Amino acid sequence: MKTKNYRFLTLSLVLITFTCGISNGIFAQGISDKIEGYWLGKLAAQGVTLRLAFNITKEGDNGYKSTLDSPDQGAKGIPLAKTTWDGKKLNIEAPNMAANYVGEMVNDSTINGTWTQGGASFTVNVVKQKKSLALNRPQEPKPPFQYNTEDVTVTNKKFGFDLAGTLTLPKGNGPFPAVVLITGSGQQNRDEEIFGHKSFLLIADYLTKRGFAVLRCDDRGVFKSKGSLVDVTSYDFSTDALAQVDFLKGDKRIDSKKIGLIGHSEGGLIAMMLASENNGIAFFISLAGPGIKGEDILLEQSLKISKLMGISDEVIKSNEEISKILYNELKNESDNQKAQQNIIESLRSYLTKTGEKNIDETIKSIQSSLSAKAYSWMRFFLLSEPSKYLEKVKCPVLALNGSKDVQVIASSNLPAIEKSLKKGGNNDVTVVEVKDVNHLFQHCTTGLPKEYCDIEETFSEDALKTIGDWLSKRFL
């Protein structure tokens, strides 16, 4: 029996986790300077294509060093631990990412190779470029800005660490209404930079010009922010957002009665959690946020993306069974080590019944799609029920979802958001399905994640105006 093409899909956009700040590097003796330069290739996985680039330079007389760029993820100059080159074969090690690249030069400008990470391997052939790749992001705001910008430090007193962020303020003395921006799943910087798109920078720029102070911070453990990412959940991330609200309340330039939240994707869940528990939250805006149970979102997402990608019904059915095995074991076992053992045993039993030959390899591949380090987060998300929070929210709410969003599908989530809010007696509810935009609020063709990096638009101008007009009407 031929090994099935399993494609386990999760909510997170980021397929490769880059960790900066590793060792200085060890470099083997080089043979030929033709390896020096900027080498660009593409990695295709789970319906997304990411560009990877190696910057290889000579290190003294005896070796080479490399850095890695992932332009579509906004990552640049990541140091790599060891580069060896024998005149034909290239080997680059990245232990901080549990990854390595092995390639063979086929001519002076082409290397055919394989990127291996987390038990999965991907063909990545790289071509030498005359200069580094520059992404075209025409909406990205550039200084000088028409408002005041400050670097700030926000302390999460509950967990005892600092978040680094940027506060933008309109000209004048205030007090100003204010917004805290909350990022979606995965670790992102304060601009929620995804595939080179800095959507939170754009939103902050737009709203500050319209008279709102905006605070955005690097996620915990990312860039300049501190804090652990071990066994964290959306609840833990909500304490980071609440710390930012408290920070704004302590600033005399901010109107403490007009502080609200804008959350994207998982950030929408976090925003509703906080708004349901804190009467001091003046409003919240959900951008592609959930309205139905977390498990239902993931199953619906996987089915939608798989069909658009042309995956066969047989594989779709197998993927769904595998997803349910993972989800059930996570929901039923709170101990992550035991959950991992149970997942392996259940997968082995299922794959044996299907006649799968390469069981160990398939299990390893499936596990690489969902690291045990993410079990706590995934368990919380699977069990999350937005209705329980939304029914308690009394502040004004604006919910926007894209009509071509394949990750948090508008037709399922928007009606559920509206129904839950109104069931709780909330009379200031606005839901908007933004036409022809994806999960990132870009105008698109299919909505598939593989389009994200190639689209030059960062965020729909119509969606920005909807947000700005809704806020201005209520808080200016």
C-alpha positions in Angstrom: 0.0 0.0 0.0 1.3 3.4 -0.9 1.9 5.8 2.0 -0.9 8.3 2.3 -0.2 12.0 1.9 -1.2 13.2 5.3 -1.5 16.9 5.7 -2.4 17.7 9.3 -3.5 21.4 9.3 -3.6 23.6 12.4 -4.8 27.2 13.1 -1.2 28.5 13.2 0.1 30.2 10.1 3.7 29.8 10.9 5.2 26.6 9.6 8.8 27.2 10.7 9.7 28.6 14.1 12.9 30.7 14.0 14.8 31.3 17.3 17.4 34.0 17.1 20.4 34.4 19.4 22.3 31.1 19.2 26.0 30.3 19.4 28.6 32.2 17.4 29.1 29.3 15.0 31.7 26.8 14.0 33.0 26.9 10.5 34.7 24.2 8.5 37.4 24.9 5.9 36.1 26.1 2.6 37.3 25.1 -0.9 35.9 27.6 -3.3 34.6 31.2 -3.0 31.8 30.5 -5.5 29.6 29.4 -2.6 29.6 32.9 -1.2 26.5 35.0 -1.8 22.7 35.2 -1.4 20.9 31.9 -2.3 17.1 32.0 -2.6 14.7 29.1 -2.8 11.1 28.1 -1.9 9.8 25.6 0.7 6.2 24.3 0.0 4.3 22.7 2.9 0.6 22.4 3.9 -0.5 24.6 1.1 1.9 27.5 1.9 5.0 28.4 0.0 7.7 30.2 2.0 10.9 31.7 0.5 14.1 30.8 2.3 17.5 32.5 1.7 20.9 31.6 2.9 23.5 34.4 3.1 26.9 32.7 2.9 30.1 34.6 3.6 33.8 33.8 4.0 35.0 33.5 7.6 38.7 34.3 7.7 40.9 31.9 5.8 39.5 28.6 7.0 35.7 28.5 6.6 32.3 30.0 6.1 29.4 31.3 8.1 25.7 31.6 7.2 22.6 33.5 8.2 19.0 32.7 7.2 16.3 34.9 5.9 12.6 34.0 5.6 11.3 37.1 3.8 7.7 35.9 3.9 7.8 35.6 7.7 9.7 38.9 8.3 12.7 37.1 9.6 16.2 38.3 8.5 19.8 37.6 9.4 19.1 34.6 11.7 22.5 33.2 12.7 23.1 29.5 11.8 25.4 27.3 13.8 27.7 25.5 11.3 28.4 25.7 7.6 30.5 23.2 5.7 31.4 23.3 2.0 33.7 20.9 0.2 33.5 22.4 -3.2 30.4 20.4 -4.2 28.3 19.7 -1.2 26.8 22.2 1.3 25.7 21.4 4.8 24.2 24.1 7.0 23.1 23.2 10.6 20.5 25.1 12.6 20.1 23.2 16.0 18.1 26.1 17.4 15.4 25.2 14.9 16.0 21.4 15.0 16.8 21.8 11.4 19.6 21.4 8.8 20.0 22.0 5.0 22.0 19.6 2.8 22.5 20.5 -0.9 24.7 19.8 -3.9 25.8 22.4 -6.4 24.7 21.5 -9.9 26.2 24.6 -11.5 27.7 27.9 -10.3 24.2 29.4 -9.7 22.1 26.4 -8.5 22.1 24.1 -5.5 19.6 21.3 -5.2 18.9 20.3 -1.6 16.7 19.3 1.3 15.6 21.3 4.3 14.9 18.9 7.3 13.1 20.2 10.4 11.2 18.5 13.2 11.2 15.1 11.5 9.9 16.4 8.2 11.9 17.0 5.0 11.2 19.5 2.2 12.9 20.0 -1.2 14.5 23.4 -1.3 16.5 24.2 -4.4 18.3 27.5 -4.1 19.5 29.9 -6.9 22.2 32.5 -6.4 20.9 36.1 -6.6 22.7 39.3 -7.5 21.0 41.0 -4.5 18.8 40.2 -1.6 15.0 39.9 -2.0 12.9 43.0 -1.1 9.2 42.4 -0.6 6.8 45.1 -2.0 4.5 46.2 0.7 3.1 49.5 -0.6 0.7 50.2 2.4 3.5 50.0 5.0 3.6 53.4 6.9 6.9 55.2 6.7 8.3 58.0 9.0 8.1 60.8 9.6 4.7 60.1 11.2 1.9 62.7 11.8 1.7 61.7 15.5 3.9 60.9 18.5 5.5 57.5 18.9 7.0 56.1 22.1 8.8 52.8 23.0 7.3 51.5 26.2 7.7 48.7 28.7 4.6 47.0 30.1 4.9 44.7 33.1 2.8 41.6 33.4 2.6 41.6 37.2 0.8 38.2 37.4 3.7 36.4 35.8 6.5 38.8 36.6 8.0 39.8 33.2 8.1 42.8 30.8 6.6 43.2 27.4 8.2 45.7 24.9 5.9 47.7 22.8 5.1 50.9 20.9 2.5 53.5 22.0 1.3 55.9 19.3 -0.5 59.1 20.3 -2.3 61.8 18.4 -0.8 65.3 18.6 -2.1 67.3 21.6 -2.6 66.7 25.3 -5.5 64.3 25.3 -7.0 62.5 27.1 -7.4 60.2 24.1 -9.5 57.0 23.6 -7.2 54.1 23.3 -6.9 50.7 21.7 -4.8 47.6 22.6 -4.0 45.4 19.6 -3.9 41.6 20.3 -2.1 39.3 17.8 -3.3 35.9 16.5 -1.9 32.5 17.0 1.8 31.9 16.7 4.6 34.1 18.0 4.7 37.5 16.4 6.2 40.9 16.9 4.3 44.1 17.8 3.4 44.7 14.1 1.9 41.2 13.9 4.3 40.7 11.0 3.3 37.8 8.8 4.8 37.1 5.4 6.4 40.6 5.5 3.0 42.2 6.1 2.9 44.5 9.2 -0.9 44.7 9.7 -0.8 46.1 13.2 1.6 48.9 12.2 -0.9 49.8 9.5 -3.9 49.7 11.9 -2.0 51.7 14.5 -1.0 54.3 11.9 -4.6 54.6 10.6 -6.3 54.8 14.0 -3.8 57.2 15.5 -4.4 59.6 12.6 -8.1 59.4 13.4 -7.6 60.4 17.0 -7.0 57.2 18.9 -3.9 56.2 21.0 -2.8 52.6 20.1 -0.6 50.3 22.1 0.9 47.2 20.4 3.5 44.9 22.0 5.8 42.1 20.9 4.3 38.7 22.0 5.8 37.3 25.1 9.2 35.7 24.4 9.4 37.4 21.0 11.9 40.1 19.9 12.3 42.5 22.9 9.6 41.0 25.1 10.4 38.6 28.0 8.3 35.7 29.3 8.1 32.0 28.9 6.3 30.2 26.1 6.3 26.8 27.8 2.9 25.3 28.4 1.1 28.6 27.8 -2.5 29.0 26.7 -4.8 31.7 25.4 -5.6 32.5 29.0 -2.0 33.3 29.7 -1.8 35.5 26.7 -4.9 37.3 28.0 -3.0 38.4 31.0 -0.5 40.1 28.7 -3.3 42.0 27.0 -4.8 43.0 30.4 -1.4 44.3 31.6 -1.4 46.6 28.5 -4.9 47.9 29.4 -3.7 48.6 33.0 -0.6 50.3 31.6 -2.8 52.7 29.6 -5.1 53.4 32.6 -2.0 54.7 34.4 -1.2 57.2 31.6 -2.9 60.6 32.1 -3.0 61.2 28.4 -5.4 58.3 28.0 -9.1 58.4 28.7 -9.4 55.5 31.1 -13.1 55.1 30.4 -12.5 54.6 26.6 -9.9 51.8 26.4 -10.8 48.9 24.2 -9.4 45.9 22.4 -8.8 44.8 18.8 -7.9 41.2 18.4 -7.1 39.3 15.3 -7.9 35.6 15.0 -6.9 34.0 18.4 -6.7 37.7 19.5 -10.4 37.9 19.0 -10.9 35.1 21.5 -8.6 36.8 24.0 -10.4 40.1 23.5 -13.8 38.5 24.3 -12.4 36.7 27.3 -11.2 40.0 28.8 -14.4 41.9 27.8 -16.5 39.3 29.5 -14.6 39.6 32.8 -13.7 43.3 33.0 -16.3 46.0 33.0 -13.6 48.5 32.4 -13.2 47.4 28.8 -15.0 50.0 26.7 -15.3 48.0 23.5 -13.8 45.2 21.5 -13.3 44.5 17.8 -12.9 41.0 16.5 -11.0 40.6 13.3 -11.4 37.1 11.9 -12.1 35.9 15.5 -14.0 32.8 16.5 -17.7 32.4 17.2 -17.9 28.6 17.3 -16.0 26.0 19.4 -12.3 25.7 18.8 -12.4 22.1 17.7 -15.1 22.9 15.2 -13.1 25.7 13.8 -10.0 23.5 13.2 -12.0 20.7 11.6 -13.9 23.1 9.3 -10.7 24.9 8.4 -8.9 21.7 7.5 -11.8 20.5 5.3 -12.1 23.8 3.5 -8.4 24.2 2.8 -8.1 20.5 1.7 -10.9 20.8 -0.8 -9.5 24.0 -2.3 -6.1 22.3 -2.6 -7.7 19.5 -4.5 -6.8 16.8 -1.9 -8.7 13.6 -2.5 -11.7 12.6 -0.5 -9.9 9.5 0.8 -7.0 11.6 2.2 -9.4 14.2 3.6 -11.3 11.5 5.5 -8.0 10.1 6.8 -6.9 13.5 7.9 -10.2 14.1 9.7 -9.8 10.8 11.6 -6.3 11.6 12.5 -7.3 15.1 13.7 -10.0 13.6 15.9 -7.6 11.1 17.4 -5.2 14.0 18.3 -8.0 16.2 19.6 -9.7 13.6 21.7 -6.5 12.5 23.4 -5.6 16.1 24.2 -9.1 16.9 25.5 -9.2 13.8 27.7 -5.7 13.9 29.1 -4.4 17.0 30.8 -0.9 15.6 31.5 1.0 16.4 28.3 3.5 13.5 28.6 0.6 11.0 29.0 -1.3 12.7 26.2 1.7 12.2 23.9 2.0 8.5 24.7 -1.8 8.1 24.2 -1.6 9.9 20.8 1.2 7.7 19.6 -0.6 4.5 20.7 -3.9 5.6 19.2 -2.3 6.7 15.9 -0.4 3.4 15.7 -3.7 1.5 16.2 -5.5 3.5 13.6 -2.7 3.3 11.0 -2.4 -0.4 11.5 -6.1 -0.9 10.7 -5.7 1.2 7.5 -2.8 -0.9 6.2 -0.3 1.8 6.4 3.2 0.4 5.9 5.5 3.2 7.1 3.8 3.7 10.4 6.7 5.1 12.4 7.6 7.6 9.7 3.9 8.7 9.3 3.5 9.2 13.1 6.7 11.2 13.2 5.4 13.4 10.4 2.1 13.9 12.1 3.7 14.8 15.4 6.0 17.3 13.7 2.8 19.2 12.7 1.8 19.6 16.4 4.7 19.8 18.8 4.2 18.5 22.3 5.2 22.0 23.5 1.9 23.3 22.0 -0.3 20.7 23.7 -1.5 23.1 26.5 -2.3 25.8 24.0 -4.1 23.4 21.6 -6.1 21.8 24.5 -7.3 25.2 25.7 -8.3 26.2 22.1 -10.1 22.9 21.4 -12.2 23.3 24.5 -12.9 27.0 24.0 -16.5 28.0 23.6 -16.8 31.6 22.5 -20.5 31.7 23.4 -19.7 31.4 27.1 -17.7 34.6 26.9 -19.8 36.5 24.4 -23.0 36.1 26.4 -21.4 38.0 29.2 -20.0 40.9 27.1 -22.0 44.1 27.6 -19.7 46.7 25.8 -20.1 47.6 22.1 -18.7 45.0 19.8 -17.7 45.1 16.1 -16.9 41.7 14.4 -15.4 41.5 10.9 -14.6 38.3 9.0 -13.5 38.0 5.4 -15.8 36.2 2.9 -12.8 34.2 1.6 -11.3 33.4 5.0 -10.6 29.7 5.0 -9.2 29.6 8.5 -12.0 31.2 10.5 -15.0 30.9 8.1 -17.3 33.9 8.1 -20.6 32.0 7.4 -20.1 29.9 10.5 -18.5 32.3 12.9 -20.2 35.7 12.3 -23.8 34.5 12.9 -22.6 32.7 16.0 -20.9 35.8 17.4 -24.0 37.9 16.8 -26.4 35.3 18.3 -24.3 34.8 21.5 -23.9 38.6 22.1 -27.6 39.3 21.6 -28.6 36.3 23.7 -26.7 38.0 26.6 -28.6 41.2 26.1 -26.0 43.2 24.2 -27.7 45.8 22.0 -24.7 47.4 20.4 -23.5 44.6 18.1 -22.2 45.1 14.5 -21.1 42.2 12.3 -19.6 42.7 8.9 -18.6 40.2 6.3 -15.9 41.9 4.3 -16.2 40.9 0.7 -13.4 39.0 -1.1 -10.8 39.2 1.6 -8.9 36.4 3.4 -7.9 35.7 7.0 -5.4 38.6 6.9 -8.0 40.9 5.3 -6.3 41.0 1.9 -8.2 40.9 -1.3 -7.5 37.5 -2.8 -8.5 34.9 -5.3 -8.9 31.6 -3.3 -8.2 32.7 0.3 -5.6 29.9 0.7 -2.7 30.7 2.9 -0.3 30.1 0.0 -1.5 33.4 -1.4 -0.6 35.5 1.6 3.0 36.2 0.8 2.4 37.0 -2.9 -0.4 39.6 -2.3 1.0 43.1 -2.0 -2.0 44.5 -0.1 -1.5 44.2 3.7 -5.0 45.1 4.9 -8.2 46.1 3.1 -8.8 49.8 3.1 -12.6 49.2 3.3 -12.1 47.1 6.5 -9.9 49.9 8.0 -12.5 52.5 7.3 -15.2 50.3 8.8 -13.2 50.0 12.0 -12.3 53.7 12.1 -15.9 54.9 11.4 -17.4 52.5 14.0 -14.9 53.7 16.7 -15.3 57.4 15.8 -19.0 57.3 16.1 -18.9 55.9 19.6 -15.7 57.3 21.2 -14.7 60.6 19.6 
